[in-house]
Amino acid sequence: MKLVHDPIHGHIELDDFAVGLVDTPEFQRLRRITQLGLAFLAYPSARHTRFEHSLGTFYLAKRITEHNPEIEEGAVYAALLHDLGHYPFSHTLEALYPRHEENTKWFIMHGEIGDVIGERYSVREFLKLLKHPLVSGDIDADRMDYLVRDAYYTGVAYGLVDLDRLVRNLLWRDGMLVVGGKGVMAAQNLLLARSMMYPTVYQHHVSKIASAMLITAVELEGIPSDEIRTMDEVDLIARLRASERAEVRELVRAVDDRRLYKRVLYSASDPGVDAVAELRRELEAEFGHLVIVDYPPKPKFEEKNAFVETERGLKRLSEVSPLVRSLVELKDTHWRWGVYARADVRERVERFLRAFFD
């Protein structure tokens, strides 16, 4: 057994099996994967990693099961390993490669960590636990940890969530985690924090521009998925800095020096997938890597679907809470798509866009 001190939860106790999982190369790699990707270019202290988030998720999952002993023990260890497959800079490169959940399964099936799991569980059965509601539900240990942790490390004032009350009022009912009546206010608080974090942190324009530049560099470098899946951020940046392609070296140097592309267009008005695809083709033909089109997916709000235990049976949180309904209605208001350009071609791109949309 080991104790790990954590600034969010205090002391996290790892039993011997958890220590065995954490001490594998696959899990230690998470020390070199930043939780928020390139957000540290906007929030300098946002250097926390997937490693400590995974420990925090394990801690909360364990606490939830203490109040719900009927939850199978393996789900707690699945919570510990749920982010094992993240690429360098976390979600950033999922624009190019399969989602990290698939990579997590690959690590478990092919890495040393699979041997450790096999000492106690069937690996095949353990993989199913990665979808357990404890770690992959509407309100789960994963979301509870990252919202509070991300707010703490960025320094924004939106992560004040009563985790203790929420943990004590998450109830296991017929294979689901539902919110008890006394936990509704805490659940609302969690969703409010998420709603505020989305525009201020997760979609901060500096992070979005830097991420788009990194994606372009990796795409130009042509790193295959079976190679990037095992890289950490040190590996990736070293590879890009030493690239044989001048445009790749230029892009990564600009990110290193925080000389980022400028916003030429940044709009909440959606022109549609086809128009954006055509615009991207024409800009690439005219400007190459000097201009980037960033068209992200619309935000989801799965937490609204969480069930609440009421006197009239189970109800959706969005049915019970007018505040949550309002947050759902507002979820698309902070969505933006953009066109970013190197400073020296910005005016030319502005003229190009005016002609394109006229």
C-alpha positions in Angstrom: 0.0 0.0 0.0 1.2 3.5 -0.8 -0.1 7.0 0.0 0.1 9.7 -2.7 -0.5 13.3 -1.8 -2.8 15.1 -4.1 -3.7 18.8 -4.0 -7.3 18.1 -4.8 -8.2 15.1 -2.7 -5.5 15.0 -0.1 -4.0 11.6 0.4 -4.9 8.9 -2.1 -4.4 5.4 -0.9 -3.2 2.9 -3.5 -3.5 -0.8 -2.6 -0.9 -3.3 -3.7 -2.8 -4.2 -6.9 -3.2 -0.5 -7.9 0.6 0.0 -7.2 1.4 -2.8 -9.6 -0.7 -1.1 -12.3 0.7 2.3 -11.6 4.3 1.0 -11.7 4.0 -0.2 -15.3 5.7 1.7 -18.2 2.3 2.3 -19.8 0.9 4.1 -16.8 4.1 6.0 -16.0 3.9 7.4 -19.6 0.9 9.4 -18.4 3.3 11.6 -16.4 4.4 13.0 -19.8 0.9 13.6 -21.2 -0.6 17.0 -20.2 -4.2 16.9 -19.1 -5.2 20.0 -21.1 -2.9 19.8 -24.0 -1.6 23.2 -25.0 -3.9 25.2 -22.6 -0.7 26.1 -20.7 0.0 28.7 -23.4 -3.1 30.5 -22.0 -3.0 29.3 -18.4 0.7 28.8 -17.5 0.0 26.6 -14.5 -2.1 24.2 -16.4 0.8 21.7 -16.6 -1.0 18.9 -14.7 -1.0 15.5 -16.4 -3.2 12.5 -17.1 -1.2 10.7 -14.4 -2.6 12.6 -11.5 -6.1 12.9 -13.0 -6.1 9.1 -13.3 -5.2 8.8 -9.6 -7.9 11.3 -8.7 -10.5 9.3 -10.8 -9.5 6.1 -9.0 -9.9 7.9 -5.6 -13.4 9.1 -6.4 -14.4 5.8 -7.9 -13.3 4.1 -4.7 -15.2 6.5 -2.5 -18.4 6.0 -4.6 -18.1 2.2 -4.2 -17.7 2.6 -0.4 -21.2 4.0 -0.4 -22.4 1.4 -3.0 -20.6 -1.9 -2.1 -22.6 -3.8 -4.7 -20.5 -2.2 -7.5 -17.9 -4.7 -8.7 -14.4 -4.0 -7.5 -12.9 -4.2 -11.0 -14.7 -1.0 -12.0 -12.5 1.0 -9.6 -9.3 -0.3 -11.3 -10.9 0.5 -14.7 -11.3 4.1 -13.4 -7.6 4.1 -12.7 -6.8 3.0 -16.3 -9.5 4.8 -18.3 -7.1 7.4 -19.8 -4.2 5.0 -20.5 -4.3 5.5 -24.2 -4.2 9.2 -24.5 -1.9 10.6 -27.3 0.6 13.4 -26.7 -1.3 16.6 -25.7 -4.4 14.5 -24.8 -7.5 15.1 -27.0 -5.7 17.3 -29.5 -4.6 14.6 -31.9 -7.9 12.7 -31.9 -8.6 14.9 -34.9 -6.2 12.7 -36.8 -6.1 9.3 -35.0 -8.7 6.9 -33.4 -10.1 7.9 -30.1 -8.0 7.3 -27.0 -10.4 4.7 -25.7 -9.3 2.4 -28.6 -5.7 3.0 -27.7 -6.3 2.2 -24.1 -7.6 -1.2 -25.1 -4.5 -1.7 -27.3 -2.1 -0.9 -24.3 -4.0 -3.4 -22.1 -3.9 -6.1 -24.7 -0.2 -5.6 -25.7 1.5 -3.9 -22.8 3.1 -5.0 -19.6 0.0 -3.7 -17.8 -2.1 -6.4 -19.3 0.1 -9.0 -17.5 -0.6 -7.2 -14.2 -4.4 -7.1 -14.9 -4.3 -10.8 -15.7 -3.0 -11.7 -12.2 -6.5 -10.9 -10.9 -8.9 -10.5 -13.8 -9.7 -11.8 -17.2 -8.3 -9.2 -19.6 -11.3 -9.7 -21.9 -13.7 -9.1 -19.0 -11.7 -6.1 -17.7 -11.9 -4.3 -21.0 -15.7 -4.3 -20.7 -15.4 -2.5 -17.4 -13.9 0.6 -19.2 -17.5 1.4 -20.1 -18.8 1.0 -16.6 -21.1 3.9 -15.4 -18.6 4.5 -12.6 -16.1 5.8 -15.1 -18.0 6.3 -18.3 -21.5 7.5 -17.3 -23.4 10.7 -17.4 -22.1 11.8 -14.0 -19.0 9.8 -13.2 -15.7 9.8 -11.3 -13.9 10.9 -14.4 -15.9 14.1 -14.9 -16.0 14.9 -11.2 -12.2 14.8 -11.0 -11.2 16.7 -14.2 -13.6 19.6 -13.7 -12.3 20.4 -10.2 -8.7 19.6 -11.1 -8.7 21.7 -14.3 -10.2 24.6 -12.5 -7.6 24.4 -9.8 -4.6 24.3 -12.1 -5.9 27.0 -14.5 -6.8 29.2 -11.6 -10.3 30.0 -12.8 -13.1 30.3 -10.2 -15.5 27.8 -11.7 -14.5 24.5 -10.0 -16.2 25.0 -6.6 -18.1 21.7 -6.5 -19.3 19.9 -3.4 -17.7 16.6 -4.3 -18.2 15.1 -0.9 -22.0 15.6 -1.0 -22.2 14.4 -4.6 -20.2 11.2 -3.8 -22.4 10.4 -0.9 -25.5 10.9 -3.0 -24.6 8.8 -6.0 -26.7 5.6 -5.8 -26.3 2.3 -7.7 -29.7 1.4 -9.1 -30.3 -1.4 -11.6 -26.9 -1.1 -13.2 -26.9 2.7 -13.2 -25.4 5.5 -11.1 -28.2 7.9 -10.2 -28.3 11.1 -8.2 -30.1 10.9 -4.9 -32.5 13.7 -4.0 -30.1 15.3 -1.6 -27.4 15.4 -4.3 -29.3 17.4 -6.9 -27.8 20.8 -5.9 -24.3 19.3 -6.0 -25.0 17.8 -9.4 -26.3 21.2 -10.7 -23.1 22.8 -9.4 -21.0 20.3 -11.3 -22.8 21.0 -14.6 -22.6 24.8 -14.0 -18.9 24.4 -13.5 -18.7 22.4 -16.8 -20.7 25.1 -18.6 -18.4 27.8 -17.4 -15.2 25.9 -18.1 -16.1 25.2 -21.7 -15.7 28.7 -23.1 -13.0 29.9 -20.7 -10.7 26.9 -20.6 -11.5 24.1 -23.0 -12.3 26.3 -25.9 -9.9 29.2 -25.2 -8.8 30.7 -28.5 -5.1 30.5 -27.7 -5.3 26.8 -27.0 -7.4 26.2 -30.1 -5.0 28.0 -32.4 -1.9 26.3 -30.9 -3.7 22.9 -31.2 -4.6 23.5 -34.8 -1.0 24.3 -35.6 0.2 21.2 -33.9 -2.3 19.0 -35.7 -1.2 20.5 -39.0 2.5 19.8 -38.1 1.7 16.2 -37.2 -0.4 15.7 -40.3 2.4 17.1 -42.5 4.9 14.8 -40.8 2.7 11.8 -41.5 3.3 9.9 -38.3 1.5 6.6 -38.5 -0.9 5.6 -35.8 1.1 2.6 -34.6 4.0 4.9 -33.9 2.3 7.8 -32.3 0.2 5.7 -30.0 3.2 4.9 -27.7 4.7 8.4 -27.9 4.8 10.9 -25.1 5.0 14.7 -25.5 8.8 14.7 -25.3 9.0 12.1 -28.1 6.5 14.0 -30.3 8.1 17.5 -30.0 11.6 16.1 -30.6 10.4 14.3 -33.7 8.7 17.5 -35.1 11.7 19.7 -34.3 14.0 17.3 -36.2 11.6 16.9 -39.2 13.0 16.9 -42.7 10.1 19.1 -43.7 10.8 22.8 -43.2 7.1 23.7 -42.7 6.8 21.2 -39.9 9.9 22.6 -38.1 8.4 26.1 -38.7 5.1 25.2 -37.1 6.5 23.5 -34.0 9.0 26.3 -33.5 6.1 28.9 -33.6 4.3 26.9 -31.0 7.4 26.6 -28.9 8.0 30.3 -29.0 4.3 31.1 -28.7 4.3 33.0 -31.9 0.9 31.7 -32.9 -1.2 32.3 -35.9 -3.8 35.1 -35.8 -7.6 34.8 -36.0 -8.8 36.0 -39.4 -12.3 34.6 -38.9 -13.8 33.5 -35.6 -17.5 33.0 -35.9 -20.5 31.3 -34.2 -22.4 31.3 -37.5 -22.2 27.8 -39.0 -21.8 27.8 -42.8 -22.1 24.0 -42.9 -19.7 21.1 -43.4 -19.6 21.3 -47.2 -18.9 25.0 -47.4 -16.1 24.7 -44.8 -14.6 21.7 -46.7 -14.5 23.7 -49.9 -13.0 26.7 -48.1 -10.3 24.5 -46.6 -9.4 23.1 -50.0 -9.1 26.6 -51.6 -7.1 28.0 -48.7 -4.7 25.1 -48.8 -4.2 25.5 -52.5 -3.5 29.2 -52.1 -1.6 29.4 -48.9 -0.5 25.9 -47.9 0.4 25.5 -44.2 0.3 29.3 -43.6 -3.5 29.2 -43.1 -5.5 26.7 -41.0 -9.3 26.1 -40.9 -10.6 25.0 -37.5 -14.1 23.5 -37.6 -14.7 21.7 -34.3 -17.7 19.5 -33.5 -20.6 21.0 -31.5 -20.4 20.5 -27.8 -22.2 17.7 -26.1 -23.9 17.8 -22.7 -24.3 14.2 -21.7 -24.6 15.1 -18.0 -28.1 16.4 -18.6 -29.2 12.7 -19.1 -28.2 11.7 -15.6 -31.0 10.1 -13.6 -32.3 11.6 -10.3 -34.2 9.5 -7.7 -37.4 11.3 -6.9 -40.6 10.4 -5.1 -42.2 9.7 -8.5 -39.4 7.4 -9.6 -36.3 8.1 -11.8 -36.3 11.4 -13.7 -33.7 13.0 -16.0 -31.7 15.7 -14.3 -32.8 18.1 -17.1 -36.4 17.3 -16.2 -35.9 18.0 -12.5 -33.7 21.1 -12.7 -34.7 24.3 -14.6 -31.0 25.4 -14.2 -29.8 22.4 -16.1 -32.4 22.9 -18.9 -31.1 26.5 -19.3 -27.5 25.2 -19.5 -28.5 22.7 -22.2 -30.1 25.5 -24.2 -26.9 27.6 -23.9 -24.5 24.9 -24.8 -24.0 25.9 -28.4 -23.7 29.7 -27.7 -19.9 29.4 -27.1 -19.2 27.3 -30.1 -16.9 28.9 -32.7 -15.1 27.9 -35.8 -12.2 29.8 -37.2 -9.6 30.5 -39.8 -6.1 31.2 -38.5 -3.2 32.6 -40.4 0.5 33.5 -40.0 0.7 37.2 -39.2 2.5 38.2 -42.5 -0.4 36.7 -44.7 -3.3 37.8 -42.5 -4.4 40.7 -44.7 -4.2 38.6 -47.9 -6.4 35.9 -46.2 -8.9 38.5 -45.1 -9.3 39.6 -48.8 -9.6 36.0 -49.8 -12.4 35.3 -47.3 -14.3 38.3 -48.4 -14.2 37.2 -52.0 -15.1 33.6 -51.0 -18.2 34.5 -49.0 -19.5 37.3 -51.3 
